[in-house]
Amino acid sequence: MKYGQKILIAGASSDIGSALVKSLCGSGAMVGLHYNTNAASLSEYQDGDRIRKFQKDLASSESCFELVDDFTAWAGGIDGLIQLSGDVRRPVHWEELTDADWQHDLSVNLVMPFFLSQRAISQMKNTGGRIILTSTASAGHGGGASSLAYGTAKAGIECMVKGLARDCAKNNVLVNAVAPGFIFTKFHTEKMKRTKEQLDERAKLIPLNRAGTPEEFADTVLFLLSKGSSYITGQVIAVSGGDWL
Ligand SMILES: NC(=O)c1ccc[n+]([C@@H]2O[C@H](COP(=O)([O-])OP(=O)(O)OC[C@H]3O[C@@H](n4cnc5c(N)ncnc54)[C@H](OP(=O)(O)O)[C@@H]3O)[C@@H](O)[C@H]2O)c1
């Protein structure tokens, strides 16, 4: 099978996905660009033979199935699913977390990625394919005090990757995750509400002494889509500048 032919990106409107979207859209692959509320971030891409945008609130298993089905109906199959969608409902200390915070963060960051993967894998069974999910480097280290539900959900992604990889190997479906560390995006400024001083202090804790870029994240995802990673499955690859070592 040829990898990189029919690729669905769930959360293509994310900041971290910007370089990946640009690269895939210029690659000749058929690319499905999913977004929920942020259509503006994809405005430079127009629907055509090779690119199709899909709007969907991934709030239920049905919506995940519809997204995968809409993409495969358009593309005539699916070779790769890249899940970038993720969210923190409220960046509050764990002592303030509510039931609604937990339900939201577990749903967006763990449950919906599962249903996207479940449907995509069901379409890949006869052809093989690639599933690439997104964790976070902090998930293996207890998460953060003000993003504990999110970190716990992402730790679940790392378990899911291993379990799915083991069971789907017989169908040549390779399942991996990328765990970004501190990649410079609006997630940190707007969602987590960190100041420039806080971000500078955070970068100093990283052995490479800086934040990563969406381009560096993209390069790792593209490697996991490529022929060069054909013997890699069940892995979580940190793109973190050595953070947490
Ligand atoms: N930035 C970092 O340093 C960092 C570090 C570790 C992990 N990550 C992970 O990388 C991924 C992207 O992060 P980012 O920093 O680029 O954040 P972002 O810009 O806020 O992107 C979040 C993405 O998730 C989508 N999304 C959120 N809720 C959704 C829902 N209910 N239904 C459908 N889509 C939904 C958003 O769609 P719309 O915007 O269109 O609504 C957007 O595409 C996330 O999984 C995040 O956990 C990022």
The ligand as a Tripos MOL2 file, in Angstrom:
@<TRIPOS>MOLECULE
LIG
   48    52     1     0     0
SMALL
NO_CHARGES

@<TRIPOS>ATOM
      1 N1          0.6700   23.4720   21.9670 N.am      1 LIG1
      2 C1          1.3260   22.6460   22.7280 C.2       1 LIG1
      3 O1          2.4000   22.9670   23.2720 O.2       1 LIG1
      4 C2          0.8030   21.2590   22.9650 C.ar      1 LIG1
      5 C3          1.4930   20.4660   23.8860 C.ar      1 LIG1
      6 C4          1.0460   19.1700   24.1000 C.ar      1 LIG1
      7 C5         -0.0430   18.6810   23.3870 C.ar      1 LIG1
      8 N2         -0.6990   19.4950   22.5100 N.ar      1 LIG1
      9 C6         -1.8430   18.9180   21.8050 C.3       1 LIG1
     10 O2         -1.8270   19.2920   20.4330 O.3       1 LIG1
     11 C7         -3.1760   19.3700   19.9380 C.3       1 LIG1
     12 C8         -3.4380   20.7350   19.3380 C.3       1 LIG1
     13 O3         -3.0990   21.7280   20.3010 O.3       1 LIG1
     14 P1         -2.9490   23.3020   19.9590 P.3       1 LIG1
     15 O4         -1.9750   23.8350   20.9320 O.co2     1 LIG1
     16 O5         -2.6830   23.5030   18.5310 O.co2     1 LIG1
     17 O6         -4.3950   23.8160   20.3870 O.3       1 LIG1
     18 P2         -5.5840   24.5500   19.5800 P.3       1 LIG1
     19 O7         -5.0230   25.5120   18.6140 O.co2     1 LIG1
     20 O8         -6.5050   25.0330   20.6460 O.co2     1 LIG1
     21 O9         -6.2820   23.3650   18.7490 O.3       1 LIG1
     22 C9         -7.2700   22.5420   19.2900 C.3       1 LIG1
     23 C10        -7.9320   21.7880   18.1550 C.3       1 LIG1
     24 O10        -8.9310   20.9200   18.6780 O.3       1 LIG1
     25 C11       -10.1680   21.1860   18.0110 C.3       1 LIG1
     26 N3        -11.2870   20.9310   18.9330 N.ar      1 LIG1
     27 C12       -11.4050   21.2990   20.2240 C.ar      1 LIG1
     28 N4        -12.5990   20.9070   20.7180 N.ar      1 LIG1
     29 C13       -13.2400   20.2740   19.7030 C.ar      1 LIG1
     30 C14       -14.5120   19.6610   19.5590 C.ar      1 LIG1
     31 N5        -15.4090   19.6210   20.5690 N.pl3     1 LIG1
     32 N6        -14.8450   19.1120   18.3720 N.ar      1 LIG1
     33 C15       -13.9820   19.1520   17.3380 C.ar      1 LIG1
     34 N7        -12.7650   19.7260   17.3950 N.ar      1 LIG1
     35 C16       -12.4020   20.2880   18.5690 C.ar      1 LIG1
     36 C17       -10.0970   22.6630   17.6300 C.3       1 LIG1
     37 O11       -11.0270   22.9720   16.6030 O.3       1 LIG1
     38 P3        -11.5430   24.5170   16.3640 P.3       1 LIG1
     39 O12       -10.4130   25.4270   16.7840 O.co2     1 LIG1
     40 O13       -11.8410   24.5830   14.8960 O.co2     1 LIG1
     41 O14       -12.7740   24.7100   17.1950 O.co2     1 LIG1
     42 C18        -8.6420   22.7240   17.1600 C.3       1 LIG1
     43 O15        -8.5250   22.1990   15.8490 O.3       1 LIG1
     44 C19        -4.0830   19.0730   21.1310 C.3       1 LIG1
     45 O16        -4.4420   17.7180   21.1420 O.3       1 LIG1
     46 C20        -3.1810   19.3920   22.3250 C.3       1 LIG1
     47 O17        -3.5680   18.6990   23.4640 O.3       1 LIG1
     48 C21        -0.3060   20.7720   22.2860 C.ar      1 LIG1
@<TRIPOS>BOND
     1     1     2 1
     2     2     3 2
     3     2     4 1
     4     4     5 ar
     5     4    48 ar
     6     5     6 ar
     7     6     7 ar
     8     7     8 ar
     9     8     9 1
    10     8    48 ar
    11     9    10 1
    12     9    46 1
    13    10    11 1
    14    11    12 1
    15    11    44 1
    16    12    13 1
    17    13    14 1
    18    14    15 2
    19    14    16 1
    20    14    17 1
    21    17    18 1
    22    18    19 2
    23    18    20 1
    24    18    21 1
    25    21    22 1
    26    22    23 1
    27    23    24 1
    28    23    42 1
    29    24    25 1
    30    25    26 1
    31    25    36 1
    32    26    27 ar
    33    26    35 ar
    34    27    28 ar
    35    28    29 ar
    36    29    30 ar
    37    29    35 ar
    38    30    31 1
    39    30    32 ar
    40    32    33 ar
    41    33    34 ar
    42    34    35 ar
    43    36    37 1
    44    36    42 1
    45    37    38 1
    46    38    39 2
    47    38    40 1
    48    38    41 1
    49    42    43 1
    50    44    45 1
    51    44    46 1
    52    46    47 1
@<TRIPOS>SUBSTRUCTURE
     1 LIG1         1 GROUP 0 **** ****
